[in-house]
Amino acid sequence: MPHDFNQQVIEEFRANKGRVGGYFEGARLLLLTTTGARTGRPHTTPVGYLPDGGDRVLVIASAAGAPKHPAWFHNLLANPQVTIESGAFTYEARAVALEGEERDRAFARAVEADPGWAAYQEKTERVIPVVALHEIAQGGPPNINASSMGEAIKVVHDAFRRELALIREEMSKGGGTTLGAQLRVNCLTFCAGLHNHHTGEDIGMFPVLADRHPEFAPALDRLGEEHERIAELVEDLRRVVSDEDADPAAARTEVERLTTALEAHLTYEEEQLIPVLDAV
């Protein structure tokens, strides 16, 4: 992409905590900052990504099917430590170019989800690389792109909303008798992320708030009960999509059930907690 276009996307992405319009609207997008292989200077590029479960995401060095690898790929080969901006979070990661069967399986999964990747591969003689970005654990709380605790809640919640909306859209487009492999991974990654978020609130934020603000006990009790209900819905979705022969209709039903409960929960939590957190 031209530099001016990239810079416009970067600025919009940062200003809107990961939301962009135009060419990248509705895409899973991150900002990848690499260290120049020749210059040693940082270079930031908007890149589409694929969820891959656990502590890593995948990016594909397609360069829209150009004959040469994109500059960011050469940079991370020379300097594998990179910085990732997801919209909600900023973190360091270690880049590993996948090889052999692992690369082929990941690329096939991407093509199944979006045939555009296959079109890019057909345009070039090079084998388009797939790169895994492994989050480097730093210890302590995550680096949320927010200026207050209240804003942090809203930023993280909106990231979950966006991802769930993407999953719902992907499921609505599916016409097969089973779920695609990448859609299955998207669902399982979302489930794991939501579980981790709620666990963190249960053992971290909620006890602190209960100690400092006893008057919020009824709201915190309700939020804890809602966490338990949502955990049941997450497990129902996880169980359905984990089946290799998962019925797409059953998966859509579980996603809709989770969406309804989660949106009500997130809205209530924001109404109750953001004012007190921003008053601290």
Buried (B, 14 or more C-beta within 10 A) or exposed (E): BEEEEBEBBBEBBBEEBBBBEEEBEEEBBBBBBBBBBEEEEEBBBBBBBBBBBEBBBBBBBBBEBBEEBBBBBBBBBEBBEBBBBBBBBBBBBBBBBBEEEEBEEBBBBBBBBBEBBBEBBEBBEBEBBBBBBBBEEEEEEBEBBBEEBBBBBBBBBBBBBBBBEBBBEBBEEBEEEBBBBBBBBBBBBBBBBBBEBBEBBBEEBBEEBBEEBEEBEEBBEBBBEBBEEBBEBBEBBBEBBEEEEBBBEBBBBBBEBBBEBBBEBBEBBBEBBBEBBEEE
